[in-house]
């Protein structure tokens, strides 16, 4: 082989080696990020002093539909890169009733939320 051919092959070889090492480094980085991530869990929804995780509420929707005695579990969020939800399911509120049945409703469709006080709260306010 001529010195020019050896020089060309070594230059191409170094380029290919750098590309392969870059792919390995990125694959390792994303594998570590995947192990550290918690997965696609719904974000919790709470308003300090008003709406907590265990608060039972009545949710009135834009139409005539009403969800009685449900609690907010969270909402779907596509910001987590491991969530493979379709675009239509992004930004939906997750509600759960006393039987454990869960509902996904569009957050924009919620018209009003009625919070019914518990017996302890009523007694504390009247005393």
N, CA, C and O atoms as CSV, one atom per row, in Angstrom:
chain,resi,resn,atom,element,x,y,z
A,1,UNK,N,N,0.838,-1.179,0.000
A,1,UNK,CA,C,0.000,0.000,0.000
A,1,UNK,C,C,0.882,1.240,0.000
A,1,UNK,O,O,1.982,1.272,0.551
A,2,UNK,N,N,0.345,2.233,-0.635
A,2,UNK,CA,C,1.079,3.493,-0.700
A,2,UNK,C,C,0.825,4.290,0.571
A,2,UNK,O,O,-0.181,4.064,1.244
A,3,UNK,N,N,1.694,5.199,0.907
A,3,UNK,CA,C,1.495,6.025,2.100
A,3,UNK,C,C,0.217,6.880,2.021
A,3,UNK,O,O,-0.404,7.159,3.046
A,4,UNK,N,N,-0.174,7.294,0.809
A,4,UNK,CA,C,-1.404,8.091,0.661
A,4,UNK,C,C,-2.634,7.249,0.980
A,4,UNK,O,O,-3.573,7.745,1.602
A,5,UNK,N,N,-2.646,5.990,0.568
A,5,UNK,CA,C,-3.779,5.104,0.847
A,5,UNK,C,C,-3.877,4.812,2.344
A,5,UNK,O,O,-4.968,4.789,2.913
A,6,UNK,N,N,-2.710,4.587,2.977
A,6,UNK,CA,C,-2.699,4.334,4.419
A,6,UNK,C,C,-3.203,5.569,5.169
A,6,UNK,O,O,-3.955,5.439,6.135
A,7,UNK,N,N,-2.805,6.741,4.743
A,7,UNK,CA,C,-3.254,7.983,5.385
A,7,UNK,C,C,-4.767,8.167,5.230
A,7,UNK,O,O,-5.440,8.581,6.174
A,8,UNK,N,N,-5.300,7.862,4.048
A,8,UNK,CA,C,-6.730,7.989,3.796
A,8,UNK,C,C,-7.518,6.995,4.657
A,8,UNK,O,O,-8.515,7.362,5.280
A,9,UNK,N,N,-7.065,5.736,4.688
A,9,UNK,CA,C,-7.744,4.717,5.484
A,9,UNK,C,C,-7.700,5.045,6.981
A,9,UNK,O,O,-8.683,4.821,7.687
A,10,UNK,N,N,-6.591,5.562,7.463
A,10,UNK,CA,C,-6.511,5.896,8.888
A,10,UNK,C,C,-7.420,7.078,9.223
A,10,UNK,O,O,-7.996,7.111,10.310
A,11,UNK,N,N,-7.561,8.032,8.331
A,11,UNK,CA,C,-8.453,9.165,8.558
A,11,UNK,C,C,-9.908,8.708,8.592
A,11,UNK,O,O,-10.673,9.119,9.465
A,12,UNK,N,N,-10.289,7.857,7.639
A,12,UNK,CA,C,-11.657,7.334,7.606
A,12,UNK,C,C,-11.905,6.455,8.834
A,12,UNK,O,O,-12.981,6.509,9.430
A,13,UNK,N,N,-10.928,5.662,9.203
A,13,UNK,CA,C,-11.053,4.785,10.373
A,13,UNK,C,C,-11.251,5.572,11.656
A,13,UNK,O,O,-12.059,5.183,12.499
A,14,UNK,N,N,-10.533,6.664,11.818
A,14,UNK,CA,C,-10.680,7.497,13.011
A,14,UNK,C,C,-12.069,8.143,13.033
A,14,UNK,O,O,-12.678,8.257,14.097
A,15,UNK,N,N,-12.564,8.557,11.895
A,15,UNK,CA,C,-13.909,9.135,11.819
A,15,UNK,C,C,-14.970,8.130,12.201
A,15,UNK,O,O,-15.888,8.443,12.958
A,16,UNK,N,N,-14.848,6.913,11.675
A,16,UNK,CA,C,-15.808,5.858,12.005
A,16,UNK,C,C,-15.710,5.504,13.486
A,16,UNK,O,O,-16.735,5.303,14.137
A,17,UNK,N,N,-14.501,5.424,14.027
A,17,UNK,CA,C,-14.308,5.118,15.440
A,17,UNK,C,C,-14.942,6.198,16.328
A,17,UNK,O,O,-15.577,5.869,17.330
A,18,UNK,N,N,-14.783,7.461,15.981
A,18,UNK,CA,C,-15.404,8.547,16.750
A,18,UNK,C,C,-16.925,8.461,16.699
A,18,UNK,O,O,-17.589,8.685,17.711
A,19,UNK,N,N,-17.479,8.143,15.548
A,19,UNK,CA,C,-18.928,8.007,15.408
A,19,UNK,C,C,-19.449,6.857,16.273
A,19,UNK,O,O,-20.440,7.018,16.985
A,20,UNK,N,N,-18.794,5.713,16.214
A,20,UNK,CA,C,-19.217,4.547,16.994
A,20,UNK,C,C,-19.116,4.837,18.488
A,20,UNK,O,O,-20.022,4.479,19.241
A,21,UNK,N,N,-18.043,5.471,18.932
A,21,UNK,CA,C,-17.888,5.812,20.345
A,21,UNK,C,C,-18.949,6.819,20.785
A,21,UNK,O,O,-19.421,6.751,21.920
A,22,UNK,N,N,-19.329,7.741,19.919
A,22,UNK,CA,C,-20.385,8.691,20.240
A,22,UNK,C,C,-21.732,8.005,20.406
A,22,UNK,O,O,-22.490,8.333,21.319
A,23,UNK,N,N,-22.035,7.054,19.529
A,23,UNK,CA,C,-23.288,6.302,19.632
A,23,UNK,C,C,-23.307,5.484,20.920
A,23,UNK,O,O,-24.334,5.424,21.597
A,24,UNK,N,N,-22.199,4.861,21.264
A,24,UNK,CA,C,-22.121,4.078,22.506
A,24,UNK,C,C,-22.301,4.982,23.718
A,24,UNK,O,O,-23.003,4.620,24.663
A,25,UNK,N,N,-21.674,6.155,23.701
A,25,UNK,CA,C,-21.799,7.081,24.828
A,25,UNK,C,C,-23.242,7.565,24.984
A,25,UNK,O,O,-23.753,7.624,26.103
A,26,UNK,N,N,-23.899,7.909,23.887
A,26,UNK,CA,C,-25.300,8.348,23.963
A,26,UNK,C,C,-26.226,7.218,24.413
A,26,UNK,O,O,-27.141,7.445,25.204
A,27,UNK,N,N,-25.996,6.015,23.919
A,27,UNK,CA,C,-26.817,4.879,24.331
A,27,UNK,C,C,-26.657,4.618,25.820
A,27,UNK,O,O,-27.638,4.338,26.508
A,28,UNK,N,N,-25.442,4.705,26.321
A,28,UNK,CA,C,-25.198,4.521,27.755
A,28,UNK,C,C,-25.869,5.617,28.565
A,28,UNK,O,O,-26.476,5.338,29.599
A,29,UNK,N,N,-25.767,6.861,28.110
A,29,UNK,CA,C,-26.388,7.982,28.814
A,29,UNK,C,C,-27.898,7.799,28.911
A,29,UNK,O,O,-28.462,7.965,29.993
A,30,UNK,N,N,-28.562,7.466,27.821
A,30,UNK,CA,C,-30.017,7.306,27.844
A,30,UNK,C,C,-30.443,6.055,28.615
A,30,UNK,O,O,-31.529,6.037,29.194
A,31,UNK,N,N,-29.613,5.012,28.636
A,31,UNK,CA,C,-29.930,3.838,29.430
A,31,UNK,C,C,-29.869,4.177,30.929
A,31,UNK,O,O,-30.708,3.717,31.702
A,32,UNK,N,N,-28.890,4.969,31.330
A,32,UNK,CA,C,-28.793,5.404,32.729
A,32,UNK,C,C,-29.967,6.313,33.079
A,32,UNK,O,O,-30.538,6.184,34.162
A,33,UNK,N,N,-30.336,7.229,32.188
A,33,UNK,CA,C,-31.481,8.105,32.441
A,33,UNK,C,C,-32.774,7.294,32.562
A,33,UNK,O,O,-33.646,7.638,33.360
A,34,UNK,N,N,-32.903,6.236,31.787
A,34,UNK,CA,C,-34.078,5.376,31.854
A,34,UNK,C,C,-34.144,4.658,33.199
A,34,UNK,O,O,-35.226,4.524,33.770
A,35,UNK,N,N,-33.022,4.201,33.707
A,35,UNK,CA,C,-32.991,3.517,35.001
A,35,UNK,C,C,-33.306,4.475,36.146
A,35,UNK,O,O,-33.935,4.073,37.125
A,36,UNK,N,N,-32.883,5.729,36.042
A,36,UNK,CA,C,-33.120,6.706,37.100
A,36,UNK,C,C,-34.537,7.252,37.094
A,36,UNK,O,O,-35.027,7.703,38.130
A,37,UNK,N,N,-35.200,7.221,35.958
A,37,UNK,CA,C,-36.548,7.776,35.833
A,37,UNK,C,C,-37.560,6.949,36.600
A,37,UNK,O,O,-37.355,5.761,36.846
A,38,UNK,N,N,-38.665,7.599,36.978
A,38,UNK,CA,C,-39.705,6.909,37.735
A,38,UNK,C,C,-40.791,6.357,36.845
A,38,UNK,O,O,-41.662,5.635,37.332
A,39,UNK,N,N,-40.780,6.653,35.601
A,39,UNK,CA,C,-41.824,6.157,34.711
A,39,UNK,C,C,-42.899,7.193,34.484
A,39,UNK,O,O,-42.801,8.329,34.948
A,40,UNK,N,N,-43.907,6.791,33.777
A,40,UNK,CA,C,-44.985,7.703,33.414
A,40,UNK,C,C,-46.063,7.687,34.484
A,40,UNK,O,O,-47.102,7.049,34.315
A,41,UNK,N,N,-45.826,8.369,35.558
A,41,UNK,CA,C,-46.823,8.461,36.615
A,41,UNK,C,C,-47.569,9.777,36.470
A,41,UNK,O,O,-46.989,10.774,36.042
A,42,UNK,N,N,-48.830,9.790,36.817
A,42,UNK,CA,C,-49.553,11.056,36.717
A,42,UNK,C,C,-49.051,12.049,37.751
A,42,UNK,O,O,-48.708,11.677,38.873
A,43,UNK,N,N,-49.013,13.296,37.366
A,43,UNK,CA,C,-48.606,14.329,38.305
A,43,UNK,C,C,-49.734,14.550,39.301
A,43,UNK,O,O,-50.911,14.559,38.942
A,44,UNK,N,N,-49.349,14.727,40.554
A,44,UNK,CA,C,-50.383,14.921,41.570
A,44,UNK,C,C,-50.931,16.330,41.486
A,44,UNK,O,O,-50.244,17.268,41.080
A,45,UNK,N,N,-52.170,16.449,41.876
A,45,UNK,CA,C,-52.868,17.711,41.786
A,45,UNK,C,C,-53.326,18.095,43.177
A,45,UNK,O,O,-54.071,17.348,43.811
A,46,UNK,N,N,-52.894,19.244,43.661
A,46,UNK,CA,C,-53.310,19.699,44.984
A,46,UNK,C,C,-53.268,21.220,45.008
A,46,UNK,O,O,-52.381,21.845,44.427
A,47,UNK,N,N,-54.241,21.795,45.690
A,47,UNK,CA,C,-54.278,23.233,45.920
A,47,UNK,C,C,-54.233,23.410,47.430
A,47,UNK,O,O,-55.128,22.952,48.139
A,48,UNK,N,N,-53.214,24.060,47.912
A,48,UNK,CA,C,-52.979,24.156,49.346
A,48,UNK,C,C,-54.198,24.715,50.085
A,48,UNK,O,O,-54.714,25.781,49.749
A,49,UNK,N,N,-54.640,23.974,51.088
A,49,UNK,CA,C,-55.738,24.408,51.931
A,49,UNK,C,C,-57.119,24.193,51.349
A,49,UNK,O,O,-58.112,24.353,52.059
A,50,UNK,N,N,-57.212,23.839,50.095
A,50,UNK,CA,C,-58.525,23.685,49.456
A,50,UNK,C,C,-58.712,22.276,48.917
A,50,UNK,O,O,-59.674,21.596,49.275
A,51,UNK,N,N,-57.825,21.844,48.083
A,51,UNK,CA,C,-57.982,20.570,47.379
A,51,UNK,C,C,-56.760,19.707,47.651
A,51,UNK,O,O,-55.665,19.994,47.169
A,52,UNK,N,N,-56.957,18.650,48.424
A,52,UNK,CA,C,-55.881,17.718,48.737
A,52,UNK,C,C,-56.152,16.404,48.023
A,52,UNK,O,O,-57.175,16.246,47.355
A,53,UNK,N,N,-55.228,15.466,48.170
A,53,UNK,CA,C,-55.370,14.198,47.466
A,53,UNK,C,C,-56.594,13.417,47.926
A,53,UNK,O,O,-57.243,12.762,47.111
A,54,UNK,N,N,-56.922,13.472,49.218
A,54,UNK,CA,C,-58.036,12.690,49.743
A,54,UNK,C,C,-59.318,13.497,49.895
A,54,UNK,O,O,-60.225,13.073,50.612
A,55,UNK,N,N,-59.414,14.643,49.241
A,55,UNK,CA,C,-60.623,15.464,49.308
A,55,UNK,C,C,-61.641,14.939,48.307
A,55,UNK,O,O,-61.341,14.784,47.123
A,56,UNK,N,N,-62.859,14.665,48.797
A,56,UNK,CA,C,-63.935,14.196,47.922
A,56,UNK,C,C,-64.693,15.410,47.398
A,56,UNK,O,O,-65.107,16.276,48.169
A,57,UNK,N,N,-64.869,15.465,46.094
A,57,UNK,CA,C,-65.478,16.629,45.453
A,57,UNK,C,C,-66.545,16.178,44.459
A,57,UNK,O,O,-66.661,14.997,44.132
A,58,UNK,N,N,-67.316,17.150,43.991
A,58,UNK,CA,C,-68.241,16.952,42.887
A,58,UNK,C,C,-67.741,17.796,41.729
A,58,UNK,O,O,-67.539,19.002,41.874
A,59,UNK,N,N,-67.542,17.168,40.587
A,59,UNK,CA,C,-67.005,17.855,39.416
A,59,UNK,C,C,-68.121,18.032,38.401
A,59,UNK,O,O,-68.734,17.056,37.967
A,60,UNK,N,N,-68.383,19.268,38.026
A,60,UNK,CA,C,-69.403,19.599,37.027
A,60,UNK,C,C,-68.696,19.858,35.697
A,60,UNK,O,O,-67.783,20.679,35.616
A,61,UNK,N,N,-69.127,19.155,34.672
A,61,UNK,CA,C,-68.510,19.281,33.359
A,61,UNK,C,C,-69.258,20.329,32.524
A,61,UNK,O,O,-70.328,20.798,32.913
A,62,UNK,N,N,-68.684,20.681,31.386
A,62,UNK,CA,C,-69.285,21.683,30.510
A,62,UNK,C,C,-70.667,21.267,30.029
A,62,UNK,O,O,-71.558,22.107,29.900
A,63,UNK,N,N,-70.848,20.000,29.768
A,63,UNK,CA,C,-72.171,19.509,29.383
A,63,UNK,C,C,-73.017,19.339,30.634
A,63,UNK,O,O,-72.808,20.043,31.622
A,64,UNK,N,N,-73.947,18.436,30.605
A,64,UNK,CA,C,-74.822,18.204,31.757
A,64,UNK,C,C,-74.274,17.143,32.693
A,64,UNK,O,O,-74.909,16.816,33.696
A,65,UNK,N,N,-73.099,16.599,32.381
A,65,UNK,CA,C,-72.549,15.500,33.167
A,65,UNK,C,C,-71.926,15.998,34.464
A,65,UNK,O,O,-71.297,17.055,34.498
A,66,UNK,N,N,-72.111,15.212,35.545
A,66,UNK,CA,C,-71.563,15.540,36.853
A,66,UNK,C,C,-70.956,14.279,37.453
A,66,UNK,O,O,-71.556,13.207,37.390
A,67,UNK,N,N,-69.766,14.407,38.033
A,67,UNK,CA,C,-69.125,13.312,38.743
A,67,UNK,C,C,-69.252,13.594,40.237
A,67,UNK,O,O,-68.622,14.522,40.744
A,68,UNK,N,N,-70.065,12.798,40.952
A,68,UNK,CA,C,-70.296,12.986,42.386
A,68,UNK,C,C,-69.321,12.138,43.190
A,68,UNK,O,O,-68.999,11.011,42.814
A,69,UNK,N,N,-68.862,12.694,44.295
A,69,UNK,CA,C,-67.987,11.998,45.239
A,69,UNK,C,C,-66.798,11.333,44.545
A,69,UNK,O,O,-66.635,10.114,44.596
A,70,UNK,N,N,-65.981,12.147,43.903
A,70,UNK,CA,C,-64.740,11.676,43.291
A,70,UNK,C,C,-63.587,12.451,43.909
A,70,UNK,O,O,-63.784,13.492,44.535
A,71,UNK,N,N,-62.407,11.936,43.728
A,71,UNK,CA,C,-61.219,12.657,44.175
A,71,UNK,C,C,-60.234,12.747,43.017
A,71,UNK,O,O,-60.227,11.896,42.127
A,72,UNK,N,N,-59.410,13.775,43.038
A,72,UNK,CA,C,-58.430,13.985,41.993
A,72,UNK,C,C,-57.214,13.105,42.262
A,72,UNK,O,O,-56.656,13.127,43.359
A,73,UNK,N,N,-56.812,12.346,41.276
A,73,UNK,CA,C,-55.609,11.530,41.368
A,73,UNK,C,C,-54.433,12.292,40.763
A,73,UNK,O,O,-53.335,12.278,41.319
A,74,UNK,N,N,-54.652,12.942,39.654
A,74,UNK,CA,C,-53.595,13.679,38.976
A,74,UNK,C,C,-54.025,14.008,37.564
A,74,UNK,O,O,-55.216,14.031,37.253
A,75,UNK,N,N,-53.053,14.261,36.715
A,75,UNK,CA,C,-53.366,14.520,35.312
A,75,UNK,C,C,-52.255,13.991,34.443
A,75,UNK,O,O,-51.114,13.846,34.884
A,76,UNK,N,N,-52.601,13.700,33.186
A,76,UNK,CA,C,-51.624,13.157,32.247
A,76,UNK,C,C,-50.769,14.288,31.711
A,76,UNK,O,O,-51.236,15.409,31.508
A,77,UNK,N,N,-49.516,13.967,31.489
A,77,UNK,CA,C,-48.571,14.973,31.031
A,77,UNK,C,C,-47.595,14.318,30.066
A,77,UNK,O,O,-46.969,13.309,30.393
A,78,UNK,N,N,-47.471,14.884,28.896
A,78,UNK,CA,C,-46.566,14.328,27.888
A,78,UNK,C,C,-45.147,14.839,28.041
A,78,UNK,O,O,-44.271,14.457,27.266
A,79,UNK,N,N,-44.897,15.698,29.027
A,79,UNK,CA,C,-43.554,16.242,29.193
A,79,UNK,C,C,-42.555,15.156,29.567
A,79,UNK,O,O,-41.370,15.270,29.253
A,80,UNK,N,N,-43.020,14.106,30.234
A,80,UNK,CA,C,-42.160,12.986,30.556
A,80,UNK,C,C,-41.864,12.244,29.257
A,80,UNK,O,O,-42.790,11.823,28.563
A,81,UNK,N,N,-40.569,12.076,28.916
A,81,UNK,CA,C,-40.232,11.516,27.610
A,81,UNK,C,C,-40.564,10.037,27.504
A,81,UNK,O,O,-40.530,9.496,26.398
A,82,UNK,N,N,-40.885,9.356,28.600
A,82,UNK,CA,C,-41.233,7.944,28.534
A,82,UNK,C,C,-42.726,7.729,28.352
A,82,UNK,O,O,-43.158,6.592,28.163
A,83,UNK,N,N,-43.516,8.773,28.404
A,83,UNK,CA,C,-44.954,8.641,28.218
A,83,UNK,C,C,-45.247,8.543,26.729
A,83,UNK,O,O,-44.865,9.418,25.952
A,84,UNK,N,N,-45.917,7.492,26.346
A,84,UNK,CA,C,-46.244,7.304,24.935
A,84,UNK,C,C,-47.738,7.486,24.727
A,84,UNK,O,O,-48.390,6.671,24.073
A,85,UNK,N,N,-48.276,8.565,25.291
A,85,UNK,CA,C,-49.695,8.857,25.128
A,85,UNK,C,C,-49.938,9.569,23.807
A,85,UNK,O,O,-49.100,10.353,23.360
A,86,UNK,N,N,-51.052,9.306,23.192
A,86,UNK,CA,C,-51.408,10.087,22.007
A,86,UNK,C,C,-51.649,11.548,22.395
A,86,UNK,O,O,-51.927,11.855,23.554
A,87,UNK,N,N,-51.540,12.420,21.432
A,87,UNK,CA,C,-51.705,13.851,21.694
A,87,UNK,C,C,-53.068,14.163,22.292
A,87,UNK,O,O,-53.189,15.073,23.113
A,88,UNK,N,N,-54.096,13.422,21.893
A,88,UNK,CA,C,-55.457,13.676,22.380
A,88,UNK,C,C,-55.605,13.399,23.875
A,88,UNK,O,O,-56.485,13.975,24.514
A,89,UNK,N,N,-54.770,12.536,24.450
A,89,UNK,CA,C,-54.876,12.200,25.866
A,89,UNK,C,C,-53.986,13.067,26.753
A,89,UNK,O,O,-53.922,12.847,27.962
A,90,UNK,N,N,-53.310,14.035,26.177
A,90,UNK,CA,C,-52.454,14.920,26.965
A,90,UNK,C,C,-53.313,15.953,27.685
A,90,UNK,O,O,-54.244,16.500,27.096
A,91,UNK,N,N,-53.013,16.222,28.938
A,91,UNK,CA,C,-53.734,17.228,29.706
A,91,UNK,C,C,-55.097,16.776,30.177
A,91,UNK,O,O,-56.009,17.595,30.295
A,92,UNK,N,N,-55.260,15.488,30.449
A,92,UNK,CA,C,-56.532,14.988,30.956
A,92,UNK,C,C,-56.422,14.778,32.462
A,92,UNK,O,O,-55.382,14.354,32.968
A,93,UNK,N,N,-57.498,15.078,33.164
A,93,UNK,CA,C,-57.538,14.933,34.612
A,93,UNK,C,C,-57.991,13.515,34.951
A,93,UNK,O,O,-58.915,12.990,34.330
A,94,UNK,N,N,-57.338,12.898,35.937
A,94,UNK,CA,C,-57.697,11.553,36.372
A,94,UNK,C,C,-58.502,11.670,37.659
A,94,UNK,O,O,-58.014,12.192,38.662
A,95,UNK,N,N,-59.737,11.180,37.623
A,95,UNK,CA,C,-60.632,11.186,38.779
A,95,UNK,C,C,-60.866,9.753,39.230
A,95,UNK,O,O,-60.828,8.828,38.418
A,96,UNK,N,N,-61.110,9.565,40.533
A,96,UNK,CA,C,-61.397,8.236,41.058
A,96,UNK,C,C,-62.589,8.322,42.004
A,96,UNK,O,O,-62.661,9.221,42.842
A,97,UNK,N,N,-63.532,7.374,41.866
A,97,UNK,CA,C,-64.686,7.371,42.772
A,97,UNK,C,C,-64.427,6.443,43.956
A,97,UNK,O,O,-63.346,5.865,44.067
A,98,UNK,N,N,-65.411,6.299,44.836
A,98,UNK,CA,C,-65.248,5.515,46.062
A,98,UNK,C,C,-65.041,4.033,45.778
A,98,UNK,O,O,-64.436,3.333,46.590
A,99,UNK,N,N,-65.527,3.544,44.650
A,99,UNK,CA,C,-65.373,2.136,44.282
A,99,UNK,C,C,-64.025,1.845,43.637
A,99,UNK,O,O,-63.703,0.684,43.385
A,100,UNK,N,N,-63.233,2.878,43.365
A,100,UNK,CA,C,-61.938,2.694,42.723
A,100,UNK,C,C,-61.976,2.831,41.216
A,100,UNK,O,O,-60.953,2.652,40.555
A,101,UNK,N,N,-63.131,3.146,40.661
A,101,UNK,CA,C,-63.256,3.333,39.219
A,101,UNK,C,C,-62.631,4.669,38.846
A,101,UNK,O,O,-62.886,5.679,39.504
A,102,UNK,N,N,-61.828,4.683,37.812
A,102,UNK,CA,C,-61.124,5.907,37.412
A,102,UNK,C,C,-61.700,6.460,36.114
A,102,UNK,O,O,-62.138,5.721,35.233
A,103,UNK,N,N,-61.684,7.782,36.032
A,103,UNK,CA,C,-62.200,8.490,34.863
A,103,UNK,C,C,-61.120,9.426,34.348
A,103,UNK,O,O,-60.430,10.083,35.127
A,104,UNK,N,N,-60.980,9.480,33.046
A,104,UNK,CA,C,-60.106,10.464,32.405
A,104,UNK,C,C,-61.007,11.492,31.739
A,104,UNK,O,O,-61.773,11.162,30.834
A,105,UNK,N,N,-60.913,12.737,32.188
A,105,UNK,CA,C,-61.731,13.796,31.598
A,105,UNK,C,C,-60.818,14.922,31.144
A,105,UNK,O,O,-59.763,15.161,31.732
A,106,UNK,N,N,-61.231,15.599,30.107
A,106,UNK,CA,C,-60.446,16.717,29.593
A,106,UNK,C,C,-60.515,17.868,30.581
A,106,UNK,O,O,-61.597,18.256,31.021
A,107,UNK,N,N,-59.364,18.407,30.925
A,107,UNK,CA,C,-59.281,19.476,31.920
A,107,UNK,C,C,-60.049,20.722,31.464
A,107,UNK,O,O,-60.611,21.439,32.293
A,108,UNK,N,N,-60.074,20.979,30.174
A,108,UNK,CA,C,-60.782,22.156,29.662
A,108,UNK,C,C,-62.298,22.018,29.799
A,108,UNK,O,O,-63.021,23.013,29.749
A,109,UNK,N,N,-62.777,20.787,29.972
A,109,UNK,CA,C,-64.219,20.551,30.063
A,109,UNK,C,C,-64.764,20.744,31.468
A,109,UNK,O,O,-65.981,20.758,31.652
A,110,UNK,N,N,-63.898,20.892,32.467
A,110,UNK,CA,C,-64.372,21.068,33.840
A,110,UNK,C,C,-64.867,22.492,34.004
A,110,UNK,O,O,-64.125,23.451,33.790
A,111,UNK,N,N,-66.129,22.618,34.385
A,111,UNK,CA,C,-66.744,23.933,34.556
A,111,UNK,C,C,-66.675,24.397,35.995
A,111,UNK,O,O,-66.410,25.571,36.257
A,112,UNK,N,N,-66.914,23.474,36.951
A,112,UNK,CA,C,-66.960,23.861,38.353
A,112,UNK,C,C,-66.615,22.651,39.214
A,112,UNK,O,O,-66.908,21.511,38.853
A,113,UNK,N,N,-65.984,22.919,40.362
A,113,UNK,CA,C,-65.658,21.887,41.338
A,113,UNK,C,C,-66.292,22.286,42.658
A,113,UNK,O,O,-66.038,23.378,43.166
A,114,UNK,N,N,-67.124,21.399,43.224
A,114,UNK,CA,C,-67.770,21.659,44.505
A,114,UNK,C,C,-67.105,20.776,45.551
A,114,UNK,O,O,-67.058,19.554,45.407
A,115,UNK,N,N,-66.591,21.405,46.608
A,115,UNK,CA,C,-65.929,20.676,47.683
A,115,UNK,C,C,-66.892,20.603,48.860
A,115,UNK,O,O,-67.290,21.625,49.418
A,116,UNK,N,N,-67.259,19.385,49.228
A,116,UNK,CA,C,-68.178,19.171,50.337
A,116,UNK,C,C,-67.338,18.990,51.604
A,116,UNK,O,O,-66.487,18.102,51.649
A,117,UNK,N,N,-67.561,19.822,52.645
A,117,UNK,CA,C,-66.756,19.680,53.860
A,117,UNK,C,C,-67.096,18.395,54.606
A,117,UNK,O,O,-68.225,17.907,54.560
A,118,UNK,N,N,-66.096,17.865,55.291
A,118,UNK,CA,C,-66.312,16.660,56.091
A,118,UNK,C,C,-66.978,17.038,57.407
A,118,UNK,O,O,-67.077,18.219,57.737
A,119,UNK,N,N,-67.434,16.040,58.159
A,119,UNK,CA,C,-68.102,16.287,59.428
A,119,UNK,C,C,-67.173,16.974,60.427
A,119,UNK,O,O,-67.611,17.832,61.192
A,120,UNK,N,N,-65.876,16.597,60.423
A,120,UNK,CA,C,-64.926,17.241,61.341
A,120,UNK,C,C,-64.750,18.715,61.018
A,120,UNK,O,O,-64.641,19.540,61.925
A,121,UNK,N,N,-64.721,19.052,59.733
A,121,UNK,CA,C,-64.569,20.463,59.343
A,121,UNK,C,C,-65.788,21.278,59.733
A,121,UNK,O,O,-65.664,22.434,60.138
A,122,UNK,N,N,-66.975,20.673,59.613
A,122,UNK,CA,C,-68.214,21.382,59.980
A,122,UNK,C,C,-68.238,21.626,61.484
A,122,UNK,O,O,-68.590,22.717,61.933
A,123,UNK,N,N,-67.865,20.612,62.263
A,123,UNK,CA,C,-67.839,20.750,63.729
A,123,UNK,C,C,-66.798,21.775,64.171
A,123,UNK,O,O,-67.038,22.537,65.107
A,124,UNK,N,N,-65.656,21.799,63.511
A,124,UNK,CA,C,-64.597,22.745,63.879
A,124,UNK,C,C,-65.025,24.171,63.561
A,124,UNK,O,O,-64.675,25.086,64.307
A,125,UNK,N,N,-65.760,24.392,62.492
A,125,UNK,CA,C,-66.193,25.745,62.116
A,125,UNK,C,C,-67.340,26.250,62.989
A,125,UNK,O,O,-67.465,27.457,63.196
A,126,UNK,N,N,-68.181,25.347,63.506
A,126,UNK,CA,C,-69.294,25.772,64.331
A,126,UNK,C,C,-68.910,25.967,65.795
A,126,UNK,O,O,-69.607,26.663,66.534
A,127,UNK,N,N,-67.811,25.359,66.213
A,127,UNK,CA,C,-67.391,25.471,67.625
A,127,UNK,C,C,-66.682,26.776,67.905
A,127,UNK,O,O,-66.268,27.023,69.037
